[in-house]
Amino acid sequence: MHAQSSSHTTTTTERGSFALARCSCGWAGPARRSRDRARTDAADHARNAVTEEP
């Protein structure tokens, strides 16, 4: 688990040579060769989701 808020818990998983970011809300980021970029995608999603929720 890399970032979390009340309803957004993000994780990164590996599939072969790719890393993917996923969230408990159902969001999934693109497959990345860079694990760091997948973590950044997850953190960006969690940060943006918090600011967009009512």
Biopython code that builds the backbone (N, CA, C, O; Angstrom):
import numpy as np
from Bio.PDB.StructureBuilder import StructureBuilder

atoms = [
    (1, "MET", "N", (0.853, -1.161, 0.000)),
    (1, "MET", "CA", (0.000, 0.000, 0.000)),
    (1, "MET", "C", (0.906, 1.233, 0.000)),
    (1, "MET", "O", (1.854, 1.307, 0.782)),
    (2, "HIS", "N", (0.615, 2.202, -0.876)),
    (2, "HIS", "CA", (1.490, 3.352, -1.010)),
    (2, "HIS", "C", (0.858, 4.664, -0.598)),
    (2, "HIS", "O", (1.558, 5.578, -0.163)),
    (3, "ALA", "N", (-0.435, 4.770, -0.725)),
    (3, "ALA", "CA", (-1.120, 5.998, -0.333)),
    (3, "ALA", "C", (-2.539, 5.610, 0.022)),
    (3, "ALA", "O", (-3.080, 4.638, -0.505)),
    (4, "GLN", "N", (-3.134, 6.372, 0.915)),
    (4, "GLN", "CA", (-4.507, 6.048, 1.225)),
    (4, "GLN", "C", (-5.251, 7.259, 1.743)),
    (4, "GLN", "O", (-4.657, 8.174, 2.314)),
    (5, "SER", "N", (-6.554, 7.254, 1.537)),
    (5, "SER", "CA", (-7.457, 8.237, 2.090)),
    (5, "SER", "C", (-8.690, 7.476, 2.538)),
    (5, "SER", "O", (-8.655, 6.248, 2.609)),
    (6, "SER", "N", (-9.771, 8.165, 2.840)),
    (6, "SER", "CA", (-10.933, 7.496, 3.395)),
    (6, "SER", "C", (-11.481, 6.399, 2.487)),
    (6, "SER", "O", (-11.832, 5.326, 2.977)),
    (7, "SER", "N", (-11.565, 6.635, 1.187)),
    (7, "SER", "CA", (-12.117, 5.612, 0.305)),
    (7, "SER", "C", (-11.171, 5.227, -0.829)),
    (7, "SER", "O", (-11.566, 4.492, -1.735)),
    (8, "HIS", "N", (-9.950, 5.702, -0.795)),
    (8, "HIS", "CA", (-8.987, 5.403, -1.850)),
    (8, "HIS", "C", (-7.719, 4.807, -1.258)),
    (8, "HIS", "O", (-6.895, 5.513, -0.678)),
    (9, "THR", "N", (-7.578, 3.512, -1.413)),
    (9, "THR", "CA", (-6.378, 2.815, -0.973)),
    (9, "THR", "C", (-5.680, 2.294, -2.216)),
    (9, "THR", "O", (-6.212, 1.441, -2.926)),
    (10, "THR", "N", (-4.487, 2.810, -2.476)),
    (10, "THR", "CA", (-3.777, 2.447, -3.695)),
    (10, "THR", "C", (-2.687, 1.418, -3.411)),
    (10, "THR", "O", (-2.102, 1.377, -2.329)),
    (11, "THR", "N", (-2.439, 0.591, -4.420)),
    (11, "THR", "CA", (-1.379, -0.400, -4.362)),
    (11, "THR", "C", (-0.707, -0.452, -5.728)),
    (11, "THR", "O", (-1.254, 0.018, -6.725)),
    (12, "THR", "N", (0.474, -1.025, -5.752)),
    (12, "THR", "CA", (1.122, -1.319, -7.032)),
    (12, "THR", "C", (1.385, -2.815, -7.072)),
    (12, "THR", "O", (1.752, -3.426, -6.069)),
    (13, "THR", "N", (1.191, -3.384, -8.240)),
    (13, "THR", "CA", (1.439, -4.802, -8.433)),
    (13, "THR", "C", (2.322, -4.970, -9.664)),
    (13, "THR", "O", (2.399, -4.083, -10.513)),
    (14, "GLU", "N", (2.974, -6.099, -9.748)),
    (14, "GLU", "CA", (3.835, -6.386, -10.891)),
    (14, "GLU", "C", (3.222, -7.485, -11.735)),
    (14, "GLU", "O", (2.690, -8.472, -11.226)),
    (15, "ARG", "N", (3.312, -7.286, -13.035)),
    (15, "ARG", "CA", (2.868, -8.291, -13.993)),
    (15, "ARG", "C", (3.966, -8.403, -15.032)),
    (15, "ARG", "O", (4.069, -7.578, -15.940)),
    (16, "GLY", "N", (4.773, -9.421, -14.890)),
    (16, "GLY", "CA", (5.932, -9.560, -15.776)),
    (16, "GLY", "C", (6.910, -8.434, -15.515)),
    (16, "GLY", "O", (7.298, -8.199, -14.371)),
    (17, "SER", "N", (7.310, -7.735, -16.565)),
    (17, "SER", "CA", (8.255, -6.628, -16.391)),
    (17, "SER", "C", (7.543, -5.286, -16.236)),
    (17, "SER", "O", (8.173, -4.234, -16.342)),
    (18, "PHE", "N", (6.234, -5.317, -15.985)),
    (18, "PHE", "CA", (5.460, -4.089, -15.840)),
    (18, "PHE", "C", (4.919, -3.946, -14.432)),
    (18, "PHE", "O", (4.672, -4.936, -13.743)),
    (19, "ALA", "N", (4.740, -2.709, -14.013)),
    (19, "ALA", "CA", (4.124, -2.393, -12.727)),
    (19, "ALA", "C", (2.821, -1.650, -13.008)),
    (19, "ALA", "O", (2.753, -0.822, -13.916)),
    (20, "LEU", "N", (1.794, -1.951, -12.225)),
    (20, "LEU", "CA", (0.498, -1.312, -12.388)),
    (20, "LEU", "C", (0.039, -0.737, -11.057)),
    (20, "LEU", "O", (0.218, -1.351, -10.006)),
    (21, "ALA", "N", (-0.545, 0.431, -11.116)),
    (21, "ALA", "CA", (-1.134, 1.042, -9.926)),
    (21, "ALA", "C", (-2.626, 0.764, -9.951)),
    (21, "ALA", "O", (-3.266, 0.853, -10.999)),
    (22, "ARG", "N", (-3.174, 0.431, -8.803)),
    (22, "ARG", "CA", (-4.610, 0.169, -8.674)),
    (22, "ARG", "C", (-5.133, 0.835, -7.412)),
    (22, "ARG", "O", (-4.379, 1.116, -6.480)),
    (23, "CYS", "N", (-6.448, 1.083, -7.397)),
    (23, "CYS", "CA", (-7.079, 1.727, -6.250)),
    (23, "CYS", "C", (-8.312, 0.940, -5.834)),
    (23, "CYS", "O", (-8.926, 0.253, -6.650)),
    (24, "SER", "N", (-8.667, 1.044, -4.572)),
    (24, "SER", "CA", (-9.844, 0.353, -4.060)),
    (24, "SER", "C", (-11.141, 0.875, -4.679)),
    (24, "SER", "O", (-12.167, 0.200, -4.596)),
    (25, "CYS", "N", (-11.122, 2.063, -5.301)),
    (25, "CYS", "CA", (-12.314, 2.614, -5.948)),
    (25, "CYS", "C", (-12.553, 2.017, -7.326)),
    (25, "CYS", "O", (-13.590, 2.277, -7.937)),
    (26, "GLY", "N", (-11.599, 1.209, -7.833)),
    (26, "GLY", "CA", (-11.738, 0.587, -9.139)),
    (26, "GLY", "C", (-10.820, 1.183, -10.198)),
    (26, "GLY", "O", (-10.695, 0.627, -11.289)),
    (27, "TRP", "N", (-10.185, 2.288, -9.899)),
    (27, "TRP", "CA", (-9.267, 2.925, -10.842)),
    (27, "TRP", "C", (-8.033, 2.050, -11.038)),
    (27, "TRP", "O", (-7.564, 1.408, -10.099)),
    (28, "ALA", "N", (-7.512, 2.030, -12.261)),
    (28, "ALA", "CA", (-6.259, 1.332, -12.558)),
    (28, "ALA", "C", (-5.456, 2.204, -13.505)),
    (28, "ALA", "O", (-5.975, 2.705, -14.503)),
    (29, "GLY", "N", (-4.201, 2.374, -13.183)),
    (29, "GLY", "CA", (-3.315, 3.158, -14.029)),
    (29, "GLY", "C", (-2.754, 2.328, -15.161)),
    (29, "GLY", "O", (-2.954, 1.114, -15.206)),
    (30, "PRO", "N", (-2.055, 2.972, -16.076)),
    (30, "PRO", "CA", (-1.445, 2.239, -17.190)),
    (30, "PRO", "C", (-0.282, 1.379, -16.717)),
    (30, "PRO", "O", (0.323, 1.654, -15.681)),
    (31, "ALA", "N", (0.023, 0.355, -17.470)),
    (31, "ALA", "CA", (1.184, -0.483, -17.171)),
    (31, "ALA", "C", (2.444, 0.327, -17.434)),
    (31, "ALA", "O", (2.572, 0.986, -18.466)),
    (32, "ARG", "N", (3.362, 0.269, -16.494)),
    (32, "ARG", "CA", (4.608, 1.037, -16.604)),
    (32, "ARG", "C", (5.794, 0.105, -16.445)),
    (32, "ARG", "O", (5.738, -0.848, -15.667)),
    (33, "ARG", "N", (6.854, 0.368, -17.168)),
    (33, "ARG", "CA", (8.101, -0.372, -16.944)),
    (33, "ARG", "C", (8.797, 0.158, -15.694)),
    (33, "ARG", "O", (9.556, -0.562, -15.045)),
    (34, "SER", "N", (8.538, 1.405, -15.366)),
    (34, "SER", "CA", (9.138, 2.029, -14.191)),
    (34, "SER", "C", (8.231, 1.834, -12.976)),
    (34, "SER", "O", (7.106, 2.335, -12.947)),
    (35, "ARG", "N", (8.723, 1.109, -11.981)),
    (35, "ARG", "CA", (7.945, 0.926, -10.753)),
    (35, "ARG", "C", (7.721, 2.267, -10.055)),
    (35, "ARG", "O", (6.661, 2.512, -9.479)),
    (36, "ASP", "N", (8.734, 3.128, -10.115)),
    (36, "ASP", "CA", (8.603, 4.442, -9.490)),
    (36, "ASP", "C", (7.478, 5.241, -10.149)),
    (36, "ASP", "O", (6.728, 5.933, -9.460)),
    (37, "ARG", "N", (7.354, 5.155, -11.460)),
    (37, "ARG", "CA", (6.291, 5.885, -12.167)),
    (37, "ARG", "C", (4.925, 5.319, -11.798)),
    (37, "ARG", "O", (3.966, 6.080, -11.667)),
    (38, "ALA", "N", (4.812, 4.013, -11.630)),
    (38, "ALA", "CA", (3.542, 3.411, -11.206)),
    (38, "ALA", "C", (3.172, 3.903, -9.810)),
    (38, "ALA", "O", (2.001, 4.175, -9.543)),
    (39, "ARG", "N", (4.155, 4.021, -8.915)),
    (39, "ARG", "CA", (3.886, 4.558, -7.570)),
    (39, "ARG", "C", (3.453, 6.015, -7.642)),
    (39, "ARG", "O", (2.574, 6.447, -6.896)),
    (40, "THR", "N", (4.075, 6.771, -8.544)),
    (40, "THR", "CA", (3.693, 8.173, -8.724)),
    (40, "THR", "C", (2.264, 8.269, -9.259)),
    (40, "THR", "O", (1.494, 9.119, -8.812)),
    (41, "ASP", "N", (1.903, 7.405, -10.211)),
    (41, "ASP", "CA", (0.526, 7.376, -10.721)),
    (41, "ASP", "C", (-0.458, 7.140, -9.579)),
    (41, "ASP", "O", (-1.489, 7.808, -9.496)),
    (42, "ALA", "N", (-0.141, 6.188, -8.697)),
    (42, "ALA", "CA", (-1.016, 5.872, -7.569)),
    (42, "ALA", "C", (-1.136, 7.056, -6.620)),
    (42, "ALA", "O", (-2.236, 7.387, -6.178)),
    (43, "ALA", "N", (-0.023, 7.689, -6.307)),
    (43, "ALA", "CA", (-0.043, 8.839, -5.400)),
    (43, "ALA", "C", (-0.820, 10.000, -6.016)),
    (43, "ALA", "O", (-1.587, 10.667, -5.322)),
    (44, "ASP", "N", (-0.630, 10.245, -7.305)),
    (44, "ASP", "CA", (-1.368, 11.314, -7.990)),
    (44, "ASP", "C", (-2.862, 11.036, -7.960)),
    (44, "ASP", "O", (-3.654, 11.944, -7.707)),
    (45, "HIS", "N", (-3.256, 9.800, -8.212)),
    (45, "HIS", "CA", (-4.674, 9.443, -8.188)),
    (45, "HIS", "C", (-5.263, 9.682, -6.800)),
    (45, "HIS", "O", (-6.320, 10.299, -6.669)),
    (46, "ALA", "N", (-4.585, 9.198, -5.773)),
    (46, "ALA", "CA", (-5.097, 9.353, -4.411)),
    (46, "ALA", "C", (-5.205, 10.831, -4.039)),
    (46, "ALA", "O", (-6.188, 11.247, -3.426)),
    (47, "ARG", "N", (-4.211, 11.611, -4.404)),
    (47, "ARG", "CA", (-4.218, 13.048, -4.095)),
    (47, "ARG", "C", (-5.361, 13.745, -4.842)),
    (47, "ARG", "O", (-6.085, 14.545, -4.251)),
    (48, "ASN", "N", (-5.526, 13.450, -6.122)),
    (48, "ASN", "CA", (-6.583, 14.077, -6.917)),
    (48, "ASN", "C", (-7.973, 13.623, -6.501)),
    (48, "ASN", "O", (-8.915, 14.414, -6.523)),
    (49, "ALA", "N", (-8.109, 12.369, -6.126)),
    (49, "ALA", "CA", (-9.404, 11.841, -5.701)),
    (49, "ALA", "C", (-9.885, 12.526, -4.439)),
    (49, "ALA", "O", (-11.080, 12.782, -4.290)),
    (50, "VAL", "N", (-8.973, 12.826, -3.530)),
    (50, "VAL", "CA", (-9.341, 13.489, -2.276)),
    (50, "VAL", "C", (-9.824, 14.905, -2.560)),
    (50, "VAL", "O", (-10.796, 15.353, -1.951)),
    (51, "THR", "N", (-9.176, 15.614, -3.464)),
    (51, "THR", "CA", (-9.557, 16.995, -3.749)),
    (51, "THR", "C", (-10.813, 17.082, -4.582)),
    (51, "THR", "O", (-11.471, 18.123, -4.579)),
    (52, "GLU", "N", (-11.181, 16.010, -5.309)),
    (52, "GLU", "CA", (-12.371, 16.022, -6.149)),
    (52, "GLU", "C", (-13.618, 15.540, -5.448)),
    (52, "GLU", "O", (-14.724, 15.791, -5.926)),
    (53, "GLU", "N", (-13.476, 14.848, -4.319)),
    (53, "GLU", "CA", (-14.659, 14.343, -3.607)),
    (53, "GLU", "C", (-15.369, 15.489, -2.907)),
    (53, "GLU", "O", (-14.728, 16.430, -2.440)),
    (54, "PRO", "N", (-16.722, 15.410, -2.833)),
    (54, "PRO", "CA", (-17.491, 16.476, -2.169)),
    (54, "PRO", "C", (-17.238, 16.547, -0.682)),
    (54, "PRO", "O", (-17.814, 17.392, 0.003)),
]
sb = StructureBuilder()
sb.init_structure("model")
sb.init_model(0)
sb.init_chain("A")
sb.init_seg("    ")
for serial, (resi, resn, name, xyz) in enumerate(atoms, 1):
    if name == "N":
        sb.init_residue(resn, " ", resi, " ")
    sb.init_atom(name, np.array(xyz, "f"), 0.0, 1.0, " ", f" {name:<3s}", serial, name[0])
structure = sb.get_structure()
